[in-house]
Amino acid sequence: MSKARLTGKQAGAAVVAGIFGHLLFAIGWIALAIVLLGGLITGILGTTVSSIAALFKSEGINGVFDNAGGVLGNVLIGLVIAAVVLIVISALVSRAILKRGTVRKPGATTWTAILIAAIVDLPLVAVYILIASNTDGIPFLLIALAGTVVVGILVWLWMTAAHRGSGSVFANTTVTSAPVAEKPVEPKKD
């Protein structure tokens, strides 16, 4: 059985959801990765400096790092929460756009597109950096923005097409009772 064709409204919704959903997701996803990696590096560096200070019995330096670690930990937790909230908002925005565009299974389409984007986005940052370093003056942010938009459109269109229904003539129809045929009216005899 063949798949149904996407309507213009569905394809348009996939493009818009791909642009806005993926931009919001990419910002949240990259921010989450940076915060977690930065927190890991800061934690290791702070623990190392604190341990070295403890060897020299320097309570003043050790106390500073202990206090800074508590504040930094709270900031990192706040940034992780903000990144996760941005990811959730991206999913809600994408689902709402797809639902308004009458896309079949808007939630499944959104979550599979986000999963694919999560796998693809982090390696693409390296590609964007490589492209930016080999161009004359085009800023990295412009290249990353254009790449994110293109990837979002392609992935969301792909997942919208993958979740479309059957192309059968009888797909999306419901069974109703057959109309009752009226008894033919006989002509009057004069």
Secondary structure as GFF3:
##gff-version 3
##sequence-region A 1 190
A	DSSP	alpha_helix	8	55	.	.	.	ID=ss1
A	DSSP	alpha_helix	59	100	.	.	.	ID=ss2
A	DSSP	alpha_helix	106	133	.	.	.	ID=ss3
A	DSSP	alpha_helix	140	162	.	.	.	ID=ss4
###
